[in-house]
Amino acid sequence: MSLHCLIYTSIATQKMPDEELKAILAKARPHNCQLQITGMLLYQDPFFMQILEGEEDIIQQQFERIAKDSRHHKVSIIYKKSIDERSFSDWTMGFNKIDNPAINYTVSLKEIYDKGSFTDQSKFVLKLMEMFKNETLF
């Protein structure tokens, strides 16, 4: 089995209240557990960024399913590669919102989305995800 990491960005098609985000997580977490997928989802209205870790074929199938979800559009892979170990092994789906005005975030998800592929800056994207690794919101 070869482990892979895939990171994508997308734009929500409508405002995503906490109740909707919680519903997404409630469905995704047991599904990901069954497929042995780990990762993290970040939301900064209206942008999503998600990292998926797991077996390559399963990650690709999961991404294709996610890309068809009508709650978001302009889904773009920004990073995909083989990994030696999982960075988010404790989370079937960690989650956080980038919306705390007291924190000066060094980058916005909009900037990541606008720049597209971050292959040459993959460490930066992973570092951003790592910032929230131990701080899942709900």
ChimeraX commands (.cxc) that place a marker at each C-alpha (Angstrom):
marker #1 position 0.00,0.00,0.00 radius 0.5
marker #1 position 1.38,3.37,-0.97 radius 0.5
marker #1 position 0.39,6.41,1.07 radius 0.5
marker #1 position -0.50,9.61,-0.75 radius 0.5
marker #1 position -1.40,13.14,0.19 radius 0.5
marker #1 position -3.77,15.29,-1.87 radius 0.5
marker #1 position -4.62,18.92,-1.11 radius 0.5
marker #1 position -7.34,20.80,-2.93 radius 0.5
marker #1 position -9.04,24.17,-2.73 radius 0.5
marker #1 position -12.59,25.12,-3.64 radius 0.5
marker #1 position -15.16,27.88,-3.25 radius 0.5
marker #1 position -18.44,27.41,-1.38 radius 0.5
marker #1 position -21.53,28.04,-3.51 radius 0.5
marker #1 position -23.34,29.58,-0.52 radius 0.5
marker #1 position -22.69,30.77,3.02 radius 0.5
marker #1 position -21.70,27.82,5.22 radius 0.5
marker #1 position -23.12,28.22,8.73 radius 0.5
marker #1 position -21.61,26.12,11.52 radius 0.5
marker #1 position -24.59,23.74,11.43 radius 0.5
marker #1 position -23.88,22.90,7.77 radius 0.5
marker #1 position -20.16,22.46,8.44 radius 0.5
marker #1 position -20.94,20.16,11.39 radius 0.5
marker #1 position -23.26,18.11,9.15 radius 0.5
marker #1 position -20.49,17.70,6.57 radius 0.5
marker #1 position -18.09,16.50,9.26 radius 0.5
marker #1 position -20.65,14.15,10.84 radius 0.5
marker #1 position -21.00,12.38,7.49 radius 0.5
marker #1 position -17.35,12.53,6.41 radius 0.5
marker #1 position -15.68,11.28,9.58 radius 0.5
marker #1 position -17.17,7.75,9.71 radius 0.5
marker #1 position -16.85,7.46,5.93 radius 0.5
marker #1 position -13.17,8.42,6.09 radius 0.5
marker #1 position -12.60,6.07,9.01 radius 0.5
marker #1 position -13.99,3.18,7.00 radius 0.5
marker #1 position -11.70,4.07,4.04 radius 0.5
marker #1 position -8.69,4.71,6.33 radius 0.5
marker #1 position -8.49,8.34,5.16 radius 0.5
marker #1 position -7.04,10.99,7.44 radius 0.5
marker #1 position -6.77,14.72,6.97 radius 0.5
marker #1 position -7.90,18.23,7.74 radius 0.5
marker #1 position -10.45,20.67,6.36 radius 0.5
marker #1 position -10.01,24.43,6.66 radius 0.5
marker #1 position -12.72,26.96,5.89 radius 0.5
marker #1 position -12.34,30.69,5.41 radius 0.5
marker #1 position -15.55,32.03,3.92 radius 0.5
marker #1 position -16.05,31.23,1.05 radius 0.5
marker #1 position -12.90,29.13,0.55 radius 0.5
marker #1 position -12.16,25.52,1.51 radius 0.5
marker #1 position -8.80,23.79,1.62 radius 0.5
marker #1 position -8.60,20.12,2.49 radius 0.5
marker #1 position -5.79,17.62,2.86 radius 0.5
marker #1 position -6.55,13.96,2.33 radius 0.5
marker #1 position -4.12,11.19,3.28 radius 0.5
marker #1 position -4.42,7.52,2.47 radius 0.5
marker #1 position -3.99,4.85,-0.17 radius 0.5
marker #1 position -3.58,6.47,-3.60 radius 0.5
marker #1 position -6.57,4.92,-5.39 radius 0.5
marker #1 position -8.89,5.57,-2.43 radius 0.5
marker #1 position -7.74,9.20,-2.14 radius 0.5
marker #1 position -8.32,9.75,-5.87 radius 0.5
marker #1 position -11.80,8.20,-5.72 radius 0.5
marker #1 position -12.66,10.26,-2.65 radius 0.5
marker #1 position -11.46,13.44,-4.33 radius 0.5
marker #1 position -13.56,12.72,-7.44 radius 0.5
marker #1 position -16.62,12.23,-5.22 radius 0.5
marker #1 position -15.90,15.43,-3.29 radius 0.5
marker #1 position -15.38,17.40,-6.52 radius 0.5
marker #1 position -18.96,16.57,-7.59 radius 0.5
marker #1 position -20.49,17.98,-4.37 radius 0.5
marker #1 position -22.78,20.91,-5.28 radius 0.5
marker #1 position -21.94,22.81,-2.09 radius 0.5
marker #1 position -18.73,24.01,-3.67 radius 0.5
marker #1 position -17.24,24.66,-7.11 radius 0.5
marker #1 position -13.95,25.53,-8.80 radius 0.5
marker #1 position -12.34,22.54,-7.12 radius 0.5
marker #1 position -8.61,22.48,-7.85 radius 0.5
marker #1 position -5.86,20.10,-6.78 radius 0.5
marker #1 position -2.94,22.16,-5.57 radius 0.5
marker #1 position -0.72,19.38,-4.27 radius 0.5
marker #1 position -0.51,15.62,-4.71 radius 0.5
marker #1 position 2.36,13.30,-3.88 radius 0.5
marker #1 position 3.49,10.11,-2.25 radius 0.5
marker #1 position 4.24,10.34,1.48 radius 0.5
marker #1 position 6.14,8.14,3.92 radius 0.5
marker #1 position 3.81,8.80,6.85 radius 0.5
marker #1 position 0.61,10.61,7.67 radius 0.5
marker #1 position 0.72,14.13,9.08 radius 0.5
marker #1 position -2.88,13.94,10.36 radius 0.5
marker #1 position -3.05,10.36,11.63 radius 0.5
marker #1 position -5.21,11.41,14.60 radius 0.5
marker #1 position -7.98,12.90,12.46 radius 0.5
marker #1 position -10.37,11.18,10.09 radius 0.5
marker #1 position -11.31,14.80,9.41 radius 0.5
marker #1 position -9.87,17.56,11.54 radius 0.5
marker #1 position -11.58,20.92,11.01 radius 0.5
marker #1 position -11.02,24.57,11.68 radius 0.5
marker #1 position -12.28,27.94,10.49 radius 0.5
marker #1 position -9.86,30.72,9.71 radius 0.5
marker #1 position -11.97,33.53,11.07 radius 0.5
marker #1 position -10.49,34.73,14.33 radius 0.5
marker #1 position -9.87,38.48,13.98 radius 0.5
marker #1 position -7.43,38.38,16.89 radius 0.5
marker #1 position -5.03,36.18,14.90 radius 0.5
marker #1 position -2.92,37.68,12.13 radius 0.5
marker #1 position -2.86,34.84,9.59 radius 0.5
marker #1 position 0.13,35.03,7.30 radius 0.5
marker #1 position -1.96,33.96,4.33 radius 0.5
marker #1 position -5.57,33.59,3.37 radius 0.5
marker #1 position -7.16,30.64,1.62 radius 0.5
marker #1 position -8.09,33.09,-1.13 radius 0.5
marker #1 position -4.39,33.70,-1.79 radius 0.5
marker #1 position -3.75,29.97,-2.00 radius 0.5
marker #1 position -6.73,29.49,-4.29 radius 0.5
marker #1 position -5.71,32.40,-6.54 radius 0.5
marker #1 position -2.16,31.11,-6.95 radius 0.5
marker #1 position -3.28,27.61,-7.91 radius 0.5
marker #1 position -0.69,24.84,-7.84 radius 0.5
marker #1 position 1.63,25.04,-4.88 radius 0.5
marker #1 position 3.91,22.23,-5.98 radius 0.5
marker #1 position 6.93,24.50,-5.57 radius 0.5
marker #1 position 5.61,25.77,-2.22 radius 0.5
marker #1 position 4.27,22.53,-0.80 radius 0.5
marker #1 position 6.08,23.02,2.51 radius 0.5
marker #1 position 4.22,26.31,2.96 radius 0.5
marker #1 position 0.81,24.71,2.37 radius 0.5
marker #1 position 1.59,21.82,4.70 radius 0.5
marker #1 position 2.85,24.25,7.34 radius 0.5
marker #1 position -0.46,26.14,7.12 radius 0.5
marker #1 position -2.38,22.89,7.62 radius 0.5
marker #1 position -0.06,21.93,10.49 radius 0.5
marker #1 position -0.91,25.22,12.25 radius 0.5
marker #1 position -4.38,23.84,12.86 radius 0.5
marker #1 position -3.47,20.18,13.32 radius 0.5
marker #1 position -3.99,20.15,17.08 radius 0.5
marker #1 position -6.84,22.64,17.13 radius 0.5
marker #1 position -9.88,21.03,15.60 radius 0.5
marker #1 position -12.88,23.29,16.08 radius 0.5
marker #1 position -15.69,20.73,16.10 radius 0.5
marker link #1:1,2 radius 0.2
marker link #1:2,3 radius 0.2
marker link #1:3,4 radius 0.2
marker link #1:4,5 radius 0.2
marker link #1:5,6 radius 0.2
marker link #1:6,7 radius 0.2
marker link #1:7,8 radius 0.2
marker link #1:8,9 radius 0.2
marker link #1:9,10 radius 0.2
marker link #1:10,11 radius 0.2
marker link #1:11,12 radius 0.2
marker link #1:12,13 radius 0.2
marker link #1:13,14 radius 0.2
marker link #1:14,15 radius 0.2
marker link #1:15,16 radius 0.2
marker link #1:16,17 radius 0.2
marker link #1:17,18 radius 0.2
marker link #1:18,19 radius 0.2
marker link #1:19,20 radius 0.2
marker link #1:20,21 radius 0.2
marker link #1:21,22 radius 0.2
marker link #1:22,23 radius 0.2
marker link #1:23,24 radius 0.2
marker link #1:24,25 radius 0.2
marker link #1:25,26 radius 0.2
marker link #1:26,27 radius 0.2
marker link #1:27,28 radius 0.2
marker link #1:28,29 radius 0.2
marker link #1:29,30 radius 0.2
marker link #1:30,31 radius 0.2
marker link #1:31,32 radius 0.2
marker link #1:32,33 radius 0.2
marker link #1:33,34 radius 0.2
marker link #1:34,35 radius 0.2
marker link #1:35,36 radius 0.2
marker link #1:36,37 radius 0.2
marker link #1:37,38 radius 0.2
marker link #1:38,39 radius 0.2
marker link #1:39,40 radius 0.2
marker link #1:40,41 radius 0.2
marker link #1:41,42 radius 0.2
marker link #1:42,43 radius 0.2
marker link #1:43,44 radius 0.2
marker link #1:44,45 radius 0.2
marker link #1:45,46 radius 0.2
marker link #1:46,47 radius 0.2
marker link #1:47,48 radius 0.2
marker link #1:48,49 radius 0.2
marker link #1:49,50 radius 0.2
marker link #1:50,51 radius 0.2
marker link #1:51,52 radius 0.2
marker link #1:52,53 radius 0.2
marker link #1:53,54 radius 0.2
marker link #1:54,55 radius 0.2
marker link #1:55,56 radius 0.2
marker link #1:56,57 radius 0.2
marker link #1:57,58 radius 0.2
marker link #1:58,59 radius 0.2
marker link #1:59,60 radius 0.2
marker link #1:60,61 radius 0.2
marker link #1:61,62 radius 0.2
marker link #1:62,63 radius 0.2
marker link #1:63,64 radius 0.2
marker link #1:64,65 radius 0.2
marker link #1:65,66 radius 0.2
marker link #1:66,67 radius 0.2
marker link #1:67,68 radius 0.2
marker link #1:68,69 radius 0.2
marker link #1:69,70 radius 0.2
marker link #1:70,71 radius 0.2
marker link #1:71,72 radius 0.2
marker link #1:72,73 radius 0.2
marker link #1:73,74 radius 0.2
marker link #1:74,75 radius 0.2
marker link #1:75,76 radius 0.2
marker link #1:76,77 radius 0.2
marker link #1:77,78 radius 0.2
marker link #1:78,79 radius 0.2
marker link #1:79,80 radius 0.2
marker link #1:80,81 radius 0.2
marker link #1:81,82 radius 0.2
marker link #1:82,83 radius 0.2
marker link #1:83,84 radius 0.2
marker link #1:84,85 radius 0.2
marker link #1:85,86 radius 0.2
marker link #1:86,87 radius 0.2
marker link #1:87,88 radius 0.2
marker link #1:88,89 radius 0.2
marker link #1:89,90 radius 0.2
marker link #1:90,91 radius 0.2
marker link #1:91,92 radius 0.2
marker link #1:92,93 radius 0.2
marker link #1:93,94 radius 0.2
marker link #1:94,95 radius 0.2
marker link #1:95,96 radius 0.2
marker link #1:96,97 radius 0.2
marker link #1:97,98 radius 0.2
marker link #1:98,99 radius 0.2
marker link #1:99,100 radius 0.2
marker link #1:100,101 radius 0.2
marker link #1:101,102 radius 0.2
marker link #1:102,103 radius 0.2
marker link #1:103,104 radius 0.2
marker link #1:104,105 radius 0.2
marker link #1:105,106 radius 0.2
marker link #1:106,107 radius 0.2
marker link #1:107,108 radius 0.2
marker link #1:108,109 radius 0.2
marker link #1:109,110 radius 0.2
marker link #1:110,111 radius 0.2
marker link #1:111,112 radius 0.2
marker link #1:112,113 radius 0.2
marker link #1:113,114 radius 0.2
marker link #1:114,115 radius 0.2
marker link #1:115,116 radius 0.2
marker link #1:116,117 radius 0.2
marker link #1:117,118 radius 0.2
marker link #1:118,119 radius 0.2
marker link #1:119,120 radius 0.2
marker link #1:120,121 radius 0.2
marker link #1:121,122 radius 0.2
marker link #1:122,123 radius 0.2
marker link #1:123,124 radius 0.2
marker link #1:124,125 radius 0.2
marker link #1:125,126 radius 0.2
marker link #1:126,127 radius 0.2
marker link #1:127,128 radius 0.2
marker link #1:128,129 radius 0.2
marker link #1:129,130 radius 0.2
marker link #1:130,131 radius 0.2
marker link #1:131,132 radius 0.2
marker link #1:132,133 radius 0.2
marker link #1:133,134 radius 0.2
marker link #1:134,135 radius 0.2
marker link #1:135,136 radius 0.2
marker link #1:136,137 radius 0.2
marker link #1:137,138 radius 0.2
view
